[in-house]
Each structure stands twice: as structure tokens, then as C-alpha cells.
């Protein structure tokens, strides 16, 4: 055997003894599928088969179309019904307390139904309205109480020791002029700050002034002697302490009386 023949035989033996490299999953596919991006995540036939089975199951599941800009009212109604809207607005349960009358609640339910809301969504909106309403009521009560307190303090400062008497006189004058039925408006009319009309200091001062014009004797239950307000006392003191009066003239026979009266008047300040 020639040396060339021996060399050829050796080459064949080496080639026949080497193991072939394994072929990858994607490499085993037809050439037109190897570059498909959706197949790159699969490393073996089993994972591809599992994905296929899941996809087939999803095909049989219920599907809900996404609303489109060109949808008609009928299409929207079909969509709302498919996502849980009840058959009618009457099916919604909303407890809004006393803050809204029945007609307003019915109108709100109808609007929610036309908007396609589910009962769960309506319930959450109702809870929000109630929570907001309670907060608003609490804020309104706080503002009203503050306004009433400020009004009282302003009147107490202006009327001083005459406060209780002047309040009573104002009430008597209002009752005399308006009658018992007319008094109801002071409890029925509410101002923007939460105070009732009868709590406003200007209203009270107006009727207190009218009481003086009517005369104490015509106001049932009122005393005949008025208690001075600080302004009235100060006005009287100013009058009695003129430089040319008895208050500064120790030799004047009325000097002592003037001094005593000024001291008494200062108690009202």
C-alpha cells in the first residue's frame, strides 16, 4: 500500500470518530422561521407546545372589546352591560342621609347609570359624598359657632354691664313690633356665615335702640331704669368733667356730688 493511500485512510478514520455538534432548537426550524422574534424565547419544543396550549385556551375565553372613538350609544350600552352595569338605575343602592332629596338622588342614579357605572363604583362615590358632607357640616358648625361667639363678644364689649338688659329689651321690642309669628324669622333665616338672623349684632342693636324709642313702660317685663352702656357712661363722664364745671372746682357746692357720680359711672366702663 502506498504512503498516500495510508494517509487518506487515516483522515477518514479521524473524521468518522468525531461526534457531530448538537443542532439548536431554532436551527432545526425551517429557514423562514428562524428569524421570527416571537420564537427566540423558546429553547425546546416543549416550551413552544405549552405556549401554544395556553393560547388556545385563551381563544375560548370571554373577551371585552376596548371602546373606540366611533362607537355608537348602542355599542357603549352593550359594553357597560358586559362590565357589570345593572339593568336599571333603580338597582343602585345609595344612602346619602338627609343631604339630598329623593328627586335629586334619582337623578344622580340615572346619570351614573347612563355613565355605565358598576354598583361597586356607585357605592364608592356615595361613601365619598357622605364623608365630604360630614366634613362640610362640621366645618359649617365650627364657622357658625365662631361667628356667634364673635357677635356676642362684640355686643358684650359695646353694652358692658347693660348686655343682658339690652338683649332682653331687643327681644321685647321685636316681639312688640312683629308679634310672635314674626319672631320665627329670626330662627328660620340663616346667614351666609352660619349665624341665624337673630344672632347678628346689628339686628340686636337695632331692636335695642327701638326699645328705647318705644319706651320701657311699653315693653312688658322690662325694668324702668336702664343700665348704662360704656359709651353712654363715657359720654356722661365727659360732660360732667368739663374744665369749667363743678368737678374741678373744689369750692363748688356740688363738687363732691360730681366726683362721686363720676366714680360710679366709671364702673360701667
C-alpha positions in Angstrom: 0.0 0.0 0.0 1.3 3.4 -1.0 2.1 6.1 1.6 -0.6 8.3 0.0 -3.3 5.7 0.4 -2.3 5.2 4.1 -2.7 9.0 4.7 -6.2 9.0 3.1 -7.4 6.1 5.3 -6.2 7.9 8.4 -8.1 11.0 7.6 -11.3 9.1 7.1 -10.9 7.3 10.4 -10.5 10.6 12.4 -13.5 12.2 10.7 -15.7 9.2 11.4 -14.7 9.0 15.0 -15.6 12.7 15.9 -19.1 13.4 17.4 -21.4 15.8 15.5 -22.2 19.2 17.2 -25.8 19.3 18.6 -28.3 21.3 16.5 -30.1 24.2 18.4 -33.9 24.4 18.5 -34.2 27.4 16.3 -31.6 25.9 13.9 -33.9 22.9 13.5 -36.8 25.1 12.2 -37.3 26.0 8.5 -35.1 28.8 7.4 -38.1 31.3 7.1 -39.0 30.8 10.8 -35.5 31.0 12.4 -35.5 34.8 12.4 -39.1 35.2 13.9 -38.7 37.4 17.1 -41.6 35.7 18.9 -39.8 32.3 18.8 -36.5 33.5 20.3 -37.7 32.9 23.9 -38.3 29.2 23.2 -35.3 26.8 23.8 -37.1 23.5 23.1 -40.2 22.0 21.5 -41.9 21.5 25.0 -41.9 25.2 25.9 -43.3 26.1 22.4 -46.1 23.5 22.8 -47.0 24.8 26.3 -47.3 28.3 25.0 -49.5 27.1 22.1 -51.9 25.3 24.5 -52.3 28.4 26.7 -53.0 30.5 23.6 -55.7 28.0 22.5 -57.4 28.2 25.9 -57.4 32.0 25.8 -59.1 31.9 22.4 -62.2 30.3 24.1 -62.3 32.8 27.0 -64.7 35.8 27.1 -63.3 38.9 25.5 -64.4 42.6 26.1 -63.7 45.0 23.3 -62.0 48.3 24.1 -64.3 51.3 23.4 -63.5 53.1 20.3 -64.0 56.8 19.3 -66.5 55.9 16.7 -68.7 53.7 19.0 -72.4 54.4 19.0 -74.6 54.6 22.1 -75.8 51.1 21.5 -72.2 49.8 21.4 -71.5 51.7 24.7 -74.6 50.3 26.3 -73.6 46.8 25.3 -70.1 47.4 26.8 -71.5 48.9 30.0 -73.7 45.9 30.5 -70.9 43.5 29.8 -68.7 45.0 32.5 -71.3 44.9 35.3 -73.8 47.8 34.9 -77.2 46.8 36.4 -80.3 46.6 34.2 -81.7 49.9 35.5 -80.6 52.8 37.7 -83.1 51.7 40.4 -80.8 48.8 41.2 -78.2 51.1 42.7 -78.2 51.4 46.5 -77.2 54.8 47.7 -77.6 56.1 51.3 -76.9 59.8 51.3 -78.7 60.6 54.5 -80.7 63.8 54.7 -78.4 65.9 52.5 -80.2 65.2 49.2 -83.9 64.8 48.4 -85.4 61.8 46.6 -85.7 63.5 43.3 -82.1 64.6 43.3 -80.9 61.1 44.3 -83.0 59.5 41.5 -81.4 62.0 39.0 -78.0 61.2 40.3 -78.6 57.4 40.0 -79.8 57.9 36.4 -76.7 59.9 35.5 -74.5 57.2 37.0 -76.4 54.5 35.1 -76.0 56.4 31.8 -72.3 56.8 32.5 -72.1 53.0 32.8 -71.0 52.7 36.4 -71.0 49.4 38.3 -72.6 49.1 41.7 -69.2 49.0 43.3 -68.3 52.3 41.7 -71.6 53.9 42.8 -71.1 52.7 46.3 -67.6 54.3 46.5 -69.0 57.6 45.1 -71.8 57.5 47.7 -69.3 57.0 50.5 -67.2 59.9 49.2 -70.3 62.2 49.1 -71.2 61.2 52.7 -67.7 61.7 54.0 -67.4 65.0 52.3 -70.8 66.0 53.6 -70.0 65.2 57.2 -66.7 67.2 56.9 -68.6 70.2 55.4 -71.2 70.1 58.1 -68.5 70.0 60.8 -66.8 73.0 59.1 -70.1 74.9 58.9 -70.9 74.3 62.5 -67.4 75.5 63.5 -67.8 78.6 61.4 -71.3 79.3 62.8 -70.1 78.8 66.4 -67.2 81.1 65.8 -69.4 83.8 64.2 -72.0 83.6 67.1 -69.2 83.9 69.7 -67.6 86.9 68.0 -71.0 88.6 67.8 -71.6 88.0 71.5 -68.2 89.3 72.4 -68.7 92.5 70.3 -72.1 93.2 72.0 -70.7 92.5 75.4 -67.9 95.0 74.8 -70.4 97.6 73.5 -73.1 97.1 76.0 -70.9 96.3 79.0 -73.0 95.8 82.2 -76.1 96.5 80.2 -75.6 93.5 78.0 -78.3 91.2 79.5 -80.8 94.1 79.8 -80.3 95.3 76.3 -80.6 91.8 74.8 -83.9 91.4 76.7 -85.1 94.8 75.5 -84.2 94.0 71.9 -86.3 90.8 72.2 -89.2 92.6 73.7 -89.1 95.3 71.1 -89.0 92.7 68.3 -91.9 90.8 69.8 -93.9 94.0 70.3 -93.4 95.2 66.7 -93.5 91.8 64.9 -95.7 89.6 67.0 -95.0 86.0 68.0 -95.2 84.8 64.4 -92.9 87.4 63.2 -90.3 86.2 65.7 -89.9 83.0 63.8 -87.9 84.6 61.1 -85.0 85.2 63.5 -84.8 81.4 63.9 -85.6 80.4 60.3 -83.3 82.8 58.3 -79.7 81.6 58.2 -77.0 84.0 57.2 -74.1 83.0 54.9 -71.7 82.6 57.9 -74.0 80.1 59.6 -75.5 82.5 62.1 -79.2 82.9 62.4 -80.6 86.3 61.7 -81.4 86.9 65.4 -77.8 86.4 66.3 -76.5 89.3 64.2 -75.2 92.1 66.4 -76.6 94.8 64.1 -80.1 93.3 64.3 -79.9 93.2 68.1 -78.6 96.8 68.4 -81.4 98.0 66.0 -84.1 96.5 68.2 -82.4 97.6 71.4 -82.5 101.2 70.0 -86.1 100.8 69.0 -86.9 99.6 72.6 -85.6 102.9 73.9 -87.8 104.8 71.5 -90.9 102.7 72.3 -90.3 103.4 76.0 -89.5 101.0 78.8 -93.1 101.1 80.2 -94.4 99.7 76.9 -92.0 96.7 77.0 -93.6 94.0 79.1 -91.3 92.7 81.8 -88.5 95.3 81.3 -87.2 97.4 84.2 -87.9 101.2 84.1 -84.3 102.1 84.9 -81.8 101.4 82.1 -78.3 100.2 82.8 -75.8 102.4 81.1 -73.6 101.1 78.3 -69.8 102.0 78.4 -70.4 104.6 75.6 -73.2 106.2 77.5 -71.2 106.3 80.7 -68.2 107.7 78.9 -70.4 110.4 77.3 -71.8 111.3 80.7 -68.3 111.4 82.3 -67.1 113.7 79.6 -70.0 116.0 80.2 -69.5 116.1 84.0 -65.7 116.6 83.9 -65.7 119.8 81.9 -63.0 122.2 83.0 -65.5 124.9 83.8 -67.7 122.6 85.8 -68.0 121.6 89.5 -65.8 118.5 89.1 -62.6 120.6 89.0 -63.8 123.4 91.4 -63.3 122.2 94.9 -65.1 125.2 96.3 -68.2 124.5 94.3 -71.1 123.1 96.5 -71.7 120.3 94.0 -68.1 119.3 93.7 -68.4 116.2 95.9 -71.6 115.0 94.2 -69.9 115.3 90.8 -66.8 113.4 92.0 -69.0 110.6 93.4 -71.1 110.4 90.3 -68.0 110.1 88.0 -66.6 107.3 90.1 -69.9 105.5 89.8 -70.1 106.0 86.1 -66.5 104.6 85.7 -67.8 101.3 86.9 -69.7 100.9 83.6 -66.5 101.4 81.5 
